[in-house]
Amino acid sequence: MAPGLLTEGGRFKEGLRVNDPVAVMAEGKEHALAVGVMLMSSDEVLKERKGEAIQICGFMNDGLWLMKPI
């Protein structure tokens, strides 16, 4: 949800477009906890400040995450 991207202490990259791939990071962590694609542009997120902004495609400990390297 868009409000979660705009929390105090968070960083939100400007210039993202719909369908751009993104990594979702927890504050102070080195690795992504999820990856997805933007459903809204950065400008829309900043303007609307609500709604679904990212479609999550994979997240920590899901089936893709737990796959063995090939």
N, C-alpha and C positions, 0 to 999 in steps of 0.2 A: 504494500500500500504506500502511496506517495508520502503520507506524513512521516513514515518511518525513515524515509530518505533525507528528511529535512530536520532531524533532531539536533539539538545543541551539541556541539562537539563533533558532529559528523561532517563528512566531506562528500560533496555531490558534484560530479563533473558536469560542466556546462558544455553545450555543443553536441550532445547525444541526440540521435535521430531515432525514430521508430524503427525497430528491427535491428538496431545495433546490439552486438553482444556485450554483456557486462558481467563483472564479478561482484558479488556481494560480500563485503568484508565486515567483520566485527571489529569494533574500535579497539585498537591496540594489538590486533592479531596480524600475523605475517601472511597467513594463507586464507583463501576465499572459503566461505562456508556454503556458498551457492553460486551457480552460474545461470544466466538466463538471457533473454532478449528484451529490449525496451518495448513497451506497449504504448508509451507516451514519449514525446520528445522532452529534453531538459526544460525547454521553455514552457511546455504545457504543465510539467510537474511544478515548476516554480509559480506559475500563474494560478493553476487550479488548487494545488496543495491538498488534493484528495483524489481518490480513485486508485485503480490498479495500474501500477507503473511498470512492473517487470513481470514477464512470464518466466517462472523458474523452470529450468530444464534439467537441472541436476543439483543435488545438495549433499552435504556431508553425510556419509554413511548410507547413502542409497545404493541401489544395485550397481550403478555405473562406478561410483566411488570405490566399491569393494572389489571390482574386477581385478584379476591378476594381470600384470603387464604382459603384453604379447610381443 
